């Protein structure tokens, strides 16, 4: 298993978060096999894997039942592991190759309206302190270019051209893309870099990170979440508001405005347009809502 994870890290270049998830999934898988006296991968059968999948869905004393999407993600790790062993010649066959993942129900991404986004962004600014300037710039970047939170906090100074309105993001698997920033995000980022970041950087050790914490180090994912949660509370926004809410809203608002799904795919950094197409369901749902509210013979 260590060889496989090393292969994913070094040769495939998978993101650290993905590797952490795979390591956790495989820990649960090997514990399940050990409980059935299976320690040699060459003795694993298709039935073992099918039973493990059912076990994931049912749960046990130590783990709650997994949703279809979470169980499917775990199966992806198991299938990748056995495929690797077969390809390397460590096993004669791939017992997981024919095991199909459970079908997850189609879920629409959560997006908030443009007015709610504006309220959220304005609520991030409390005064003109370095932290306030940073928080506003962070939220503007998340919404202005549809960045994942890991991409935003991973930005270095060399990745930003605020005057030119461009940022370079490194997505899953270290895939690089350059995306436009938008005038509001560019202005907020410039204000932070000029009036906010220098004060925070004085407390640190010279990190190139764009977004700094109050000790001068790179802002963490947890801190970025806290920034958004605090802004949502101040904006009196109900429901669960997360960094991904801004990413979902970015995509939905682009499609509502007439953007081509292929363009949105490139901006989001999706490997497949199929992933992006779920956002088109959001806009269709919105059309239905407007039709139902507005047409005299809709109901």
Backbone as a ProteinNet text record, in pm:
[ID]
protein_1_A
[PRIMARY]
XXXXXXXXXXXXXXXXXXXXXXXXXXXXXXXXXXXXXXXXXXXXXXXXXXXXXXXXXXXXXXXXXXXXXXXXXXXXXXXXXXXXXXXXXXXXXXXXXXXXXXXXXXXXXXXXXXXXXXXXXXXXXXXXXXXXXXXXXXXXXXXXXXXXXXXXXXXXXXXXXXXXXXXXXXXXXXXXXXXXXXXXXXXXXXXXXXXXXXXXXXXXXXXXXXXXXXXXXXXXXXXXXXXXXXXXXXXXXXXXXXXXXXXXXXXXXXXXXXXXXXXXXXXXXXXXXXXXXXXXXXXXXXXXXXXXXXXXXXX
[TERTIARY]
83.2	0	87.7	199.2	290.3	346.9	378.9	429.2	325.5	201.4	93.4	74.4	72.2	55.5	173.5	293.4	410.8	399.7	348.2	325.8	227.6	119.8	21.2	79.8	166.4	225.9	331.4	426.5	542.5	513.5	453.4	434.8	304.3	199.5	71.4	50.3	120	109.8	-23.2	-86.6	-215.7	-199.7	-306.3	-304.3	-290.7	-232.7	-210.6	-342	-448	-577.1	-633	-613.7	-660.2	-584.3	-454.4	-373.5	-414.9	-445.1	-491.4	-621.9	-712.7	-840.5	-819.2	-732.6	-705.2	-641.8	-551.1	-485.3	-589.1	-680.7	-786.9	-878.8	-916	-1003.5	-937.2	-808.9	-739.3	-716.4	-703.2	-692.6	-817.9	-932.3	-1059.8	-1073.9	-1026.9	-1036.1	-948.9	-823.6	-734.5	-779.6	-838.3	-891.2	-1007.6	-1090.7	-1203.3	-1151.9	-1050.3	-995	-928.5	-857.5	-790.3	-891.3	-1008.3	-1112.8	-1167.2	-1133.9	-1176.7	-1056.2	-946.9	-823.5	-765.8	-780.6	-722.1	-606.3	-484.7	-368.4	-285.5	-310.7	-237	-328.2	-292	-379.4	-406.3	-318.1	-339.3	-458	-502.1	-614.8	-747.2	-742.7	-866.7	-949.6	-1079	-1169.9	-1267.5	-1336.3	-1438.5	-1546.5	-1576.8	-1678.9	-1635.7	-1506.3	-1455.7	-1485.4	-1459.2	-1475.6	-1622	-1705.2	-1849.6	-1904.2	-1859	-1903.5	-1855.1	-1732.3	-1679.7	-1763.4	-1803.3	-1886.7	-2020	-2079.7	-2205.3	-2183.1	-2068.7	-2034.4	-2025.4	-1967.6	-1958.3	-2095.6	-2186.4	-2321.1	-2402.4	-2370	-2445.3	-2385.6	-2253.4	-2187.9	-2170.2	-2102.4	-2084.1	-2069.9	-2024	-2014	-1913.5	-1811.9	-1705.4	-1728.6	-1805.6	-1824.6	-1972.5	-2023.5	-2161.2	-2171.5	-2290.2	-2305.1	-2257.8	-2195.8	-2150.9	-2257.8	-2262	-2350.3	-2298.4	-2381.8	-2340.7	-2215.7	-2208	-2092.4	-1965.8	-1975.8	-1857.9	-1812.1	-1908.4	-1872.5	-1808.2	-1858.9	-1801.5	-1658.3	-1632.9	-1496.9	-1401.7	-1449	-1366.5	-1337.2	-1438.1	-1418.5	-1316.9	-1313.4	-1214.3	-1073.9	-1050.9	-920	-889.9	-987.8	-967.9	-938.9	-1014.5	-993.6	-857.2	-817.6	-687	-573.6	-588.6	-487.3	-471.1	-583.2	-573.9	-529.3	-567.9	-521.5	-369.5	-318.2	-173.9	-101.2	-153.7	-89.7	-85.7	-195.4	-201.3	-104.3	-97.1	-8.6	138.4	169.8	306.9	345.4	247.7	276.4	276.7	227.1	222	105.2	3.4	-109	-137.9	-201.4	-231	-354.2	-443.1	-568.5	-608.5	-704.4	-759.7	-900.6	-920.2	-1051.9	-1152.2	-1104.7	-1194.4	-1243.5	-1186.2	-1214.1	-1359.3	-1433.7	-1573	-1672.6	-1624.2	-1714.3	-1755.7	-1884.8	-1935.6	-1967.4	-1939.6	-1972.1	-2121.9	-2171.9	-2313.8	-2341.5	-2460.8	-2497.9	-2542.1	-2472.1	-2507.8	-2622.6	-2716	-2824	-2769.6	-2828.9	-2783.5	-2818.2	-2715.1	-2738	-2696	-2779	-2746.5	-2652.6	-2546.6	-2458.3	-2533.7	-2495.9	-2559.6	-2499.2	-2582.9	-2537.3	-2625.3	-2570.6	-2648.9	-2664	-2758.9	-2788.1	-2676.6	-2679.3	-2579.4	-2590.2	-2713.3	-2732.3	-2674.1	-2691.6	-2637.5	-2484.8	-2428.8	-2283.2	-2231	-2297.1	-2255.3	-2262	-2369.3	-2381.5	-2267.2	-2234.8	-2127.7	-1993.9	-1965.2	-1837.7	-1825.5	-1934.4	-1930.9	-1914.8	-1972.1	-1962.3	-1821.8	-1739.6	-1602.8	-1517.1	-1558.3	-1480.9	-1532.5	-1453.6	-1486.9	-1375	-1396.6	-1292.4	-1190.6	-1071.1	-966.3	-836.8	-850.8	-734.2	-670.8	-546	-483.5	-564.1	-619.3	-698	-826.6	-890.4	-1013.2	-985.9	-876.8	-840.6	-811.6	-744.8	-716.2	-844	-935.7	-1059.1	-1141.7	-1150.6	-1226.9	-1159.4	-1026.7	-954.7	-971.8	-966.4	-981.7	-1117.3	-1223.4	-1357.4	-1378.7	-1322.9	-1335.2	-1264.2	-1148.7	-1075.7	-1153.7	-1208.6	-1284.2	-1403.4	-1472.3	-1588	-1546.3	-1443.2	-1404.5	-1344.3	-1282.6	-1225	-1265.4	-1358.9	-1408.8	-1304.8	-1210.5	-1101.2	-1148.9	-1089.5	-1105	-1031.3	-1072.4	-1007.4	-859.6	-825.9	-685.9	-605.5	-668.1	-599.9	-576.1	-675.1	-663.2	-555	-557.5	-456.9	-319.1	-314.7	-187.8	-122.7	-191.7	-134.8	-7.8	93.8	214.3	214	298.4	300.6	328.3	413.3	446	329.1	225.4	110.3	5.5	26.6	-76.1	-29.5	-115.8	-96.9	-223.7	-233.3	-356	-382.4	-276.6	-294.7	-347.1	-298.3	-345.3	-472.2	-516.5	-640.1	-629.3	-514.4	-494	-432.6	-470.1	-403.3	-373.4	-265.8	-229.1	-263.1	-352.4	-398.1	-341.6	-314.9	-267.3	-374.5	-443.5	-556.5	-517.7	-613.1	-589.7	-481.8	-392.8	-282.8	-183.3	-180.2	-87.7	-109.4	-231.7	-261.7	-273.5	-203.5	-195.2	-294.7	-357.6	-442.3	-434.5	-445.4	-446.9	-588.1	-643.6	-783.2	-791.6	-890.2	-911	-964.5	-934.1	-966.1	-1091.2	-1121.8	-1235.8	-1194	-1257.3	-1212.2	-1230.6	-1343.2	-1366.7	-1263.5	-1238.5	-1140	-1000.4	-968.3	-836.3	-815.6	-918.7	-907.2	-889.8	-969.3	-959.8	-823.5	-772.1	-642.1	-530	-538.7	-436.9	-435.2	-555.1	-564.2	-500	-524	-465.8	-314.1	-266.1	-122.2	-45.9	-108.9	-42.5	-56.9	-178.4	-203.9	-219.3	-238.4	-263.2	-152.5	-107.8	-10.2	122.2	175.8	305.3	304.2	194.8	187.1	185.5	115.3	112.6	247.5	312.7	439.4	550.5	541.2	643.6	654.1	546.5	544.5	592	618.9	654.5	800.1	827.9	965.2	985.8	909.1	932.3	868.1	753.7	685.7	634.3	636.7	585.2	433	365.3	220.2	150.2	44.4	-35.3	-115.1	-189.2	-277.2	-207	-187.4	-111.9	-202.8	-164.8	-234.6	-173.4	-220.9	-175.2	-34.7	21.8	160.5	255.6	201.2	284.5	308	242.5	254.2	139.7	145.5	40.8	-91.6	-199.2	-331.6	-371.1	-432	-471.4	-612.3	-646.9	-783	-885	-851.6	-944.7	-970.3	-864.7	-880.8	-963.1	-942.9	-1022	-1169.7	-1199	-1337.8	-1394.2	-1314.8	-1361.7	-1392.7	-1311.5	-1335.6	-1472.2	-1504	-1630.7	-1747.8	-1731.3	-1837.9	-1870.7	-1766.9	-1788.4	-1858	-1816.7	-1879.8	-2025.4	-2054.4	-2192.7	-2279.5	-2225.2	-2300.6	-2330.8	-2232.2	-2253.7	-2351.3	-2354.8	-2445.8	-2585	-2603.7	-2732	-2777.3	-2681.6	-2714	-2744.6	-2861.4	-2900.5	-2842	-2840.8	-2787.8	-2637.4	-2582.8	-2440.3	-2363	-2284.2	-2203.3	-2058.6	-1998.2	-1861.6	-1782.2	-1649.7	-1573.9	-1628.2	-1677.8	-1731.2	-1861.5	-1931.4	-2052.7	-2018.3	-1908	-1867.8	-1825.7	-1760.9	-1721.4	-1845.9	-1942.4	-2067.2	-2140.6	-2142.6	-2213	-2144.5	-2011.9	-1934.5	-1977.8	-1981.8	-2017.8	-2162.4	-2252.2	-2394.7	-2423.1	-2362.5	-2388.3	-2330.1	-2217.3	-2162.6	-2257.9	-2308.6	-2400.2	-2531.5	-2579.3	-2700.2	-2679.6	-2554.4	-2524	-2494.9	-2502.7	-2486.5	-2350.4	-2264.4	-2132.6	-2143.8	-2053.9	-2049.6	-1995.9	-2053.9	-2014.7	-1868.8	-1815.5	-1673.7	-1583.2	-1624.4	-1546.7	-1548.3	-1665.5	-1677	-1591.8	-1587.7	-1503.1	-1357.3	-1308.5	-1169.9	-1145.1	-1240.1	-1223	-1220.9	-1302.7	-1308.9	-1194.6	-1132.1	-1024.4	-1074.3	-1194.9	-1248.7	-1181.1	-1141.6	-1079.6	-1180.4	-1305.8	-1410.8	-1526.4	-1583.9	-1699	-1820.6	-1820.7	-1932.2	-1947.8	-1835.5	-1840.5	-1904	-1872.9	-1925.6	-2073.3	-2118.6	-2255.2	-2360.1	-2321.3	-2419.5	-2469.6	-2385.7	-2427.6	-2536.4	-2541.6	-2648.5	-2783.2	-2785.4	-2909.9	-2958.8	-2864	-2901.9	-2974.8	-2922.8	-2986.4	-3122.1	-3135.1	-3266	-3365.2	-3321.1	-3408.7	-3451.5	-3358.9	-3391.4	-3493.9	-3480.1	-3577.8	-3717.1	-3722.5	-3851.4	-3915.7	-3831.8	-3884	-3940.6	-3864.3	-3909.9	-4036.8	-4040.4	-4159.5	-4280.9	-4262.2	-4374.4	-4426.7	-4337.6	-4377.2	-4436.1	-4396.1	-4427.1	-4534.8	-4543.8	-4637	-4779.1	-4876.2	-5014.1	-5077.9	-5030.9	-5092.5	-4992	-4895	-4796	-4854.3	-4956.4	-5015.6	-5160.2
-119.1	0	125.6	120.5	235.1	260.2	153.4	168.2	234.9	195.3	251.7	400.2	435.5	575.4	659.2	600.9	671.7	693.2	593.2	605.3	719.2	727.3	833	970.3	976.9	1104.4	1149.7	1061.8	1101.6	1097.6	988.4	970.9	1030.9	1021.5	1075.7	1219.7	1261.2	1399.8	1434.6	1339.3	1367.3	1467.3	1540.2	1642.1	1577.5	1652.6	1601.4	1561.9	1640.9	1608.1	1477.6	1453.6	1328.5	1209.8	1225.5	1117.6	1087.5	1191.6	1171.9	1093.8	1126.4	1054.8	908.7	886.2	748.8	667.3	730.5	660.4	621.3	711.4	682.7	571.4	579.3	477.5	339.7	336.4	207.7	150.7	240	192.2	118.5	172.2	106.3	-25.3	-26.5	-147	-259.1	-226.8	-331	-380.3	-290.5	-333.8	-430.4	-402.2	-491.6	-629.2	-632	-760	-834.7	-761.8	-826.5	-893.3	-830.7	-890.2	-1019	-1046.3	-1170.7	-1258.1	-1233.5	-1313.2	-1310.6	-1196.3	-1179.3	-1080.4	-1125.8	-1038.9	-1033.2	-1124.8	-1130.2	-1079.8	-971.3	-918	-1018.2	-1116.7	-1216.5	-1306.7	-1308.6	-1394.8	-1318.5	-1188.7	-1109.8	-1147.2	-1165.6	-1200.3	-1085.8	-1096.7	-997.7	-994.2	-1108.5	-1113.8	-1035.3	-1041.7	-962.9	-813.8	-767.6	-624.9	-586.7	-672.6	-647.8	-642	-733.1	-734.2	-609.9	-567.1	-445.3	-324.4	-317.1	-206.2	-205.2	-323.6	-332.6	-291.7	-329.7	-294.2	-142.2	-74.9	70.8	135.9	81.1	139.4	111.8	0	-36.9	23.3	43.4	96.1	-10.1	28.3	-62.4	19.9	-43.9	25.4	140.5	126.9	227.2	333.9	300.8	393.9	402	523.5	536.8	494.9	464.8	429.3	543	507.2	607.2	631.3	754	784.8	714.6	712.8	647.8	713.4	846.8	916.1	887.6	882	854.1	709.5	616.7	476.7	460.5	533	526.3	578.7	685	739.3	637.6	568.2	465.5	352.5	315.5	208.6	250	377.2	426.3	396.5	419.4	390.1	240.2	158.5	13	-37.4	11.5	-33.1	10.5	133.5	181.2	99.7	60.3	-19.7	-156.2	-225.9	-359.1	-352.8	-247.3	-230.3	-211.6	-136.1	-114.1	-245.7	-325.7	-453.3	-546.4	-551.6	-638.6	-590	-458.9	-404	-425.4	-420.5	-440	-587.6	-675.6	-817.6	-876	-800.2	-850	-946.6	-935	-1028.6	-1072.2	-1188.3	-1241.7	-1178.7	-1124.5	-1070.7	-947.2	-875.5	-756.7	-790.6	-821.9	-862.9	-749.3	-624.9	-510.3	-452.9	-501	-439.3	-440	-541.9	-554.7	-510.3	-457.5	-411.8	-268.5	-247.1	-114.7	-33.9	96.3	180.2	204.6	233.9	268.6	399.7	413.3	535	641.2	753.5	863.4	943.3	989.9	1073.7	1205.8	1255.9	1381.9	1495.7	1567.2	1677.6	1808.5	1907.8	2038.1	2111.9	2171.7	2250	2366.8	2400.4	2512.7	2642.1	2732.3	2864.2	2968.2	3086	3195.5	3301.3	3390.4	3490.8	3594.5	3674.7	3780.9	3879.9	3915.1	4008.3	3951.1	3821.6	3759.6	3755.4	3733.7	3737.5	3875.7	3979.8	4117.1	4142.7	4098	4113.9	4043	3923.6	3847.2	3918.1	3966.9	4033.5	4162.3	4236.9	4361.2	4333.7	4222.6	4188.3	4143.4	4108.9	4067.4	4185.2	4306.5	4426.7	4490.2	4480.5	4544.8	4643	4768.1	4867.9	4859.8	4914.1	4920.7	4860	4756.1	4691.6	4596.1	4554.2	4456.4	4327.4	4279.8	4156.6	4176.8	4291.3	4320.6	4328	4394.3	4402	4263.2	4180.4	4042.5	3962.8	3972.9	3894.2	3933.4	4061	4106.1	4056	4066.5	4020.5	3870.4	3794.2	3648.6	3611.6	3670.8	3637.1	3685.4	3800.6	3850.9	3756.8	3703	3610	3479.3	3427.3	3302.4	3315	3427.3	3446.2	3500.4	3585.1	3650.9	3557.8	3446.6	3353.9	3209.2	3186.7	3051.7	2957.5	3010.6	2928.4	2836.5	2718.9	2634.8	2703.6	2674.3	2739.4	2701.9	2577.5	2535.7	2611.9	2645.3	2720.8	2864.5	2922.3	3061.9	3078.3	2992	3007.1	2961.3	2886.7	2843.2	2946.4	3058.4	3162	3221.7	3237.4	3311.5	3443.4	3534.8	3668.3	3662	3569.3	3557.4	3505.2	3453.2	3398.9	3504.8	3626	3729.7	3846	3884.3	4006.9	4088.2	4156.6	4229.9	4341.2	4409.6	4518	4463.9	4346.9	4286.1	4205.3	4188.1	4115.3	3966.7	3905.8	3763.5	3697.4	3571	3491.8	3353.7	3294.5	3158.7	3065.9	2970.6	2878.5	2739.3	2668.1	2530.3	2441.4	2366.3	2285.9	2145.7	2054.6	1915.8	1855.3	1780.2	1722.1	1824.7	1942.8	2051.9	2101.5	2082.6	2133.8	2285.9	2349.3	2495.7	2555.7	2665.9	2741.3	2889.3	2972.9	3118.1	3166.7	3241.1	3284.5	3435.4	3500.1	3643.8	3664.7	3780.1	3808.6	3893.9	3978.4	4068.9	4196.4	4307.8	4438.1	4450.5	4401	4413.8	4333.8	4210.6	4126.6	4185.7	4238.4	4296.9	4418.5	4501.7	4619.6	4579.5	4481.2	4435.6	4372.7	4297.2	4232.8	4336.5	4435.6	4541.4	4619.3	4650	4723.1	4643.8	4513.7	4428.8	4420.3	4400.8	4386.1	4513.7	4628.4	4755.7	4797.8	4784.9	4842.6	4739.3	4612.5	4513.1	4412	4350.8	4242.8	4285.8	4403.9	4441.1	4439	4483.3	4483.9	4342.3	4250	4111.4	4043.3	4079.2	4015.1	4048.8	4163.9	4202.9	4103.3	4030.4	3937.3	3797.8	3776.6	3643.6	3631.3	3528	3496.7	3503	3590.4	3613.1	3512.6	3455	3361.6	3433.6	3368.1	3432.4	3426.5	3366.9	3350.6	3485.5	3487.7	3609.8	3634.6	3533.9	3551.6	3503.4	3597.2	3569.6	3571.3	3492	3499.1	3609.2	3624.6	3735.7	3713.5	3595.2	3569.5	3580.5	3619.1	3637.1	3512.1	3399.4	3276	3261	3156.1	3132.2	3102.5	3160.4	3136.5	2991	2928.5	2788.4	2774.3	2652.5	2624.6	2653.5	2612.3	2632.5	2781.4	2861.6	3005.9	3067.7	3019.1	3069.8	3038.3	2917.2	2881.7	2975.8	3005.1	3092.5	3232.1	3280.1	3411.8	3415.2	3312.6	3307.9	3290.4	3204.1	3182.8	3311.3	3384.2	3509.5	3612.7	3620.4	3715.4	3678.6	3548.1	3503.7	3537.5	3523.7	3559.3	3708.7	3789.1	3934.6	3975.9	3900.8	3932	3873.4	3800.5	3736.2	3643.1	3565.9	3468.8	3335.3	3283.1	3155.8	3040.7	2922.6	2805.6	2795.2	2689.7	2661.1	2731	2830.6	2904.7	2860.7	2813.6	2763.4	2823.6	2801.2	2848.1	2793.6	2667.9	2609.8	2677.4	2739.9	2814	2923.7	2992.3	3098.4	3040.7	2926.1	2859.9	2816.3	2756.6	2716.4	2838.9	2945.7	3067	3127.7	3127.1	3175.3	3103.3	2969.9	2891.7	2914.9	2914.1	2931.3	3067.2	3171.1	3306.5	3325.4	3261.2	3267.7	3203.5	3085.3	3016.3	3092.1	3148.9	3231.5	3351.2	3399	3514.9	3480.1	3350.9	3309.8	3252.1	3227	3171.8	3028.8	2991.3	2855.8	2761.3	2641.2	2546.3	2506.6	2505.9	2472.2	2579.5	2704.7	2814.1	2802.2	2773.5	2757.6	2639.6	2533.9	2418	2460.3	2540.4	2585.2	2675	2763.1	2854.2	2779.9	2676	2599.3	2499.1	2465.6	2367.8	2225.1	2199.4	2063.6	1983.4	1860.4	1775.5	1732.8	1715.8	1671.4	1769.8	1792.4	1882.4	1822.9	1690.7	1625.9	1682.3	1709.3	1767	1904.5	1981.5	2117.5	2117.5	2016.8	2017.8	2010	1968.3	1965.9	2106.7	2207.7	2345.3	2388.9	2324.2	2358.9	2316.9	2214.2	2174.2	2282.7	2355.5	2463.8	2571.6	2607.5	2712.9	2668	2540.9	2490.3	2498.1	2461.4	2471.4	2615.8	2707.9	2849.9	2893.5	2846.3	2879.2	2830.1	2709.7	2655	2740.2	2784.4	2865.1	2997.1	3062	3189.9	3168.9	3062.4	3033	3011.9	2932.4	2901.8	3026.1	3119.5	3241.7	3346.7	3341.7	3454	3426.4	3303.3	3276.5	3262.9	3330.7	3328	3190.5	3100.1	2968	2856.7	2892.7	2794.3	2693.6	2734.4	2642	2681.5
0	0	0	74.7	74.1	-65.2	-137.6	-274.9	-364.1	-347	-429.5	-399.1	-270.3	-232.3	-279.8	-275	-325.8	-476.1	-547	-691.6	-722	-644	-665.6	-637.5	-538.6	-499.5	-600.3	-630.1	-711	-860.7	-906.3	-1050.9	-1102.6	-1022.5	-1066.6	-1021.5	-917.6	-871.2	-809.1	-739.3	-676.9	-563.4	-538.6	-433.6	-296.5	-202.2	-66.9	-0.3	-22.3	39	-16	-144.6	-205.2	-148.3	-133	-75.9	67.5	142.6	280.5	282.8	191.7	184.4	145.8	47.6	4.5	118	190.4	300.8	407.5	436.1	532.8	481.4	353.5	295.2	297.6	263.6	260.2	399.4	497.5	634.5	677.2	636.8	669.6	593.2	468.7	386	442	475	525.4	662.9	743.6	873.7	853.9	753.2	723.1	681.5	593.5	548.8	664.3	750	862.5	955.2	968.4	1051.4	993.6	869	803.4	769	841.2	827.8	686.6	618.3	484.6	497.2	474.7	486.9	358.6	265.8	139.1	27.4	-40.9	-146.5	-258.3	-273	-378	-348	-222.8	-185.3	-180.9	-208.8	-209.4	-332.2	-310.5	-420.1	-446.4	-557.2	-589.5	-481.8	-423.3	-319.2	-195.9	-161.7	-48.7	-70.5	-191	-218.8	-224	-281.1	-282.5	-140.8	-56	83.5	157.8	126.1	189.3	150.9	25	-20.6	53.4	70	145.3	290.7	344.4	482.6	498.5	401.7	406.5	412.2	334.1	326.1	452.8	520.2	640.2	767.2	770.4	888.5	996.4	1104.7	1218.2	1345.2	1453.2	1581.4	1576.6	1493.4	1486.8	1381.2	1277.6	1166.3	1129.5	1110.5	1062.1	916.3	866.3	724.4	634.2	523.6	427.3	322.3	272.8	160.8	36.4	-67.1	-191.6	-249	-242.7	-300.1	-220.2	-87.2	-4.9	-23.2	-30.6	-53.7	-191	-290.1	-424.8	-425.2	-349.5	-342.2	-279	-173.9	-110.3	-209.1	-287	-385.1	-491.5	-526.1	-621.9	-570.8	-441.9	-383.2	-389.2	-352.5	-352.1	-493.4	-590	-727.2	-778.6	-744.9	-788.3	-728.9	-603.7	-535.6	-602.7	-626.5	-686.7	-833.4	-903	-1040.6	-1043.2	-948.1	-936.9	-909.6	-817	-784	-905.3	-980.6	-1098	-1205.8	-1224	-1326.1	-1290.1	-1161.4	-1116.5	-1108.5	-1128.4	-1122.5	-982.5	-885.3	-747.9	-727.5	-811.1	-808.4	-950.7	-964.5	-1098	-1160.5	-1076.4	-1128.8	-1049.6	-1103.9	-1038.2	-991	-862	-813.9	-805.4	-813.4	-796.6	-929.3	-1039.9	-1169	-1210.7	-1169.1	-1211.5	-1104.8	-994.3	-887	-916.7	-933.6	-969.8	-843.8	-845.2	-729.3	-720.6	-601.2	-588.5	-660.2	-710.8	-783	-684.2	-687.2	-597.2	-656.9	-573.9	-623.8	-676.8	-781.2	-839.3	-744.8	-698.4	-606.4	-670.9	-656.3	-711.5	-617.1	-669.3	-583.7	-520.4	-400.2	-332.7	-383.3	-427.5	-470.2	-403.8	-382.9	-328.9	-436.9	-418.9	-520.3	-526.3	-632.1	-647.5	-532.7	-493.8	-382.6	-252.9	-231.7	-111.2	-114.7	-233.2	-246.8	-209.8	-259.3	-229.2	-78.6	-14.8	130.3	202.9	156.5	218.6	203.3	83.8	58.1	139.4	146.6	223.4	371.9	419.3	561.5	600.3	501.8	532.2	573.5	535	566.1	694.4	798.9	926.3	956.1	918.3	933.8	821.2	847.2	745.8	799.5	880.9	940.2	840.1	862.1	772.3	760.3	871.3	867.4	788.6	807.6	732.9	582.8	545.7	403.4	347.8	427	383.4	363.8	459.4	452.3	330.5	303.1	185.6	57.6	52.1	-67	-86.1	22.4	12.8	-45.2	8.5	-40.6	-183.4	-216	-353.8	-451.4	-412	-499.2	-514.3	-404.2	-411.4	-506.9	-500	-588.7	-725.1	-727.6	-852.7	-955	-910.7	-1009.3	-981.6	-889.7	-867	-810.3	-733.7	-681.3	-569.8	-562.6	-444.2	-329.4	-205.5	-92.1	-86	-121	-119.6	-224.7	-337.7	-442.1	-397.6	-328.7	-285.6	-179.8	-78.5	27.5	-20.5	-130.6	-187.4	-277	-301.3	-388.3	-328.5	-413.9	-378.6	-454.3	-410.6	-471.1	-621	-663.6	-805.6	-889.1	-822.2	-894.2	-925.1	-876	-883.9	-970.4	-1062.6	-1140.2	-1122.2	-1007.6	-975.5	-1076.1	-1120.6	-1218	-1350.6	-1388.8	-1513.3	-1496.1	-1371.2	-1344.9	-1371.6	-1338	-1362	-1238.6	-1215	-1112.3	-1168.9	-1117.7	-1157.3	-1041.8	-1068.2	-965.8	-991.2	-883.2	-892.6	-831.3	-917.7	-873.9	-834.2	-844.2	-805.5	-894.8	-831.3	-906.2	-955.4	-889.2	-925.9	-1068.3	-1121.2	-1254.9	-1249.2	-1339.9	-1340	-1438.9	-1398	-1490.4	-1455.1	-1554.9	-1536.9	-1563	-1466.8	-1479	-1455.7	-1518.1	-1492.8	-1351.9	-1298	-1159.2	-1142.8	-1237.3	-1221.5	-1150.1	-1184.2	-1132.7	-982.1	-929.3	-784.7	-705.5	-749.5	-681.3	-695.6	-814.6	-836.7	-746.1	-731.8	-645.3	-499.4	-455.1	-316.1	-289.7	-385.3	-368.5	-366.7	-454.1	-457.4	-325.3	-273.4	-146.3	-33.9	-32.7	71.5	56.3	-66.6	-87.8	-53.9	-73.9	-47.1	98.9	153.7	286.2	397.3	362.3	465.2	484.1	375.3	386.3	448.3	413.7	473.4	625.9	686.7	833	888.4	820	864.7	840.9	730	694.2	793.1	860.4	957.3	1071.9	1099	1211.7	1171.9	1043.9	996.3	957.3	876.4	837.4	686.9	622.9	480.7	387.8	424.1	334.7	210.7	93.9	-27.3	-38.5	59.6	51.7	38.4	-40.5	-53.9	73.3	116.8	232.2	358.6	451.4	573.3	695.6	795.3	922.8	1008.8	1130.9	1214.3	1270.6	1247	1287.1	1167.5	1051.7	933.2	852.6	890.2	813.7	715.5	634.8	535.7	605.8	556.5	611.8	590.4	689.3	680.9	625.6	585.7	538.3	647.7	769.7	880.3	904.5	895	914.2	801.4	679.6	566.3	586.6	634.8	665.4	771.2	873.3	981.6	929.7	835.8	776.4	709.2	633.3	560.7	656.9	755.9	853.2	928.4	969.7	1042	952.9	825.6	732.8	709.3	696.5	675.2	795.6	914.5	1035.1	1037.4	1004.9	1004.6	895.8	785.2	674	695	806.1	836.4	724.6	672.4	568.8	635.3	606.7	664.9	583.8	644.1	575.5	593.4	535.3	549.3	438.5	475.6	379.5	396.1	288.5	292.6	176.5	172.6	56.1	-74.8	-72	-194.7	-237.1	-143.1	-179.2	-279.7	-256.4	-348.6	-483.5	-482.7	-608.2	-685.9	-615.9	-681	-737	-658.5	-701.4	-823.3	-824.2	-939.1	-1066.6	-1061.2	-1179.7	-1220.7	-1122.9	-1152.2	-1212.4	-1157.7	-1208.1	-1347.8	-1377.1	-1512.4	-1612.7	-1578.6	-1669.2	-1682.9	-1573.6	-1580.5	-1672.5	-1677	-1760.7	-1905.5	-1938.8	-2077.8	-2112.6	-2013.5	-2042.7	-2094.3	-2184.4	-2237.4	-2131	-2123.2	-2019.9	-2033.5	-2155.4	-2175.1	-2115.5	-2127.2	-2069.1	-1917.3	-1861.3	-1716.2	-1669.6	-1749.6	-1717.1	-1702.3	-1797.8	-1792.3	-1671.8	-1643	-1530.4	-1398.1	-1386.2	-1261.7	-1249.4	-1361.3	-1357.7	-1349.2	-1403.4	-1405.2	-1515.6	-1483.8	-1584.9	-1690.5	-1649.8	-1741.7	-1740.8	-1857.9	-1866.7	-1797.1	-1777.2	-1708	-1567.3	-1501.7	-1367.6	-1370.9	-1472.3	-1483.3	-1517.6	-1590.6	-1640	-1530.3	-1409.6	-1302.1	-1271.8	-1300.8	-1276.8	-1373.9	-1490.2	-1583.5	-1527.4	-1441.3	-1376.3	-1282.4	-1222.1	-1132.9	-1211.4	-1327.4	-1404.7	-1458.4	-1494.9	-1538.7	-1424	-1303	-1187.3	-1164.5	-1183.2	-1166.8	-1271.4	-1393.5	-1497.1	-1458.5	-1404	-1362	-1251.7	-1156.4	-1046.7	-1098.6	-1187.9	-1243.6	-1324.8	-1403	-1483.9	-1394.1	-1288.9	-1199.5	-1129.5	-1099.3	-1027.8	-1121.7	-1248.8	-1337.2	-1442	-1489.2	-1599.1	-1545.9	-1609.5	-1556.8	-1560.7	-1646.3	-1653.9	-1618.5	-1534.3	-1493.4	-1394.5	-1320.2	-1222.3	-1196.7
[MASK]
+++++++++++++++++++++++++++++++++++++++++++++++++++++++++++++++++++++++++++++++++++++++++++++++++++++++++++++++++++++++++++++++++++++++++++++++++++++++++++++++++++++++++++++++++++++++++++++++++++++++++++++++++++++++++++++++++++++++++++++++++++++++++++++++++++++++++++++++++++++++++++++++++++++++++++

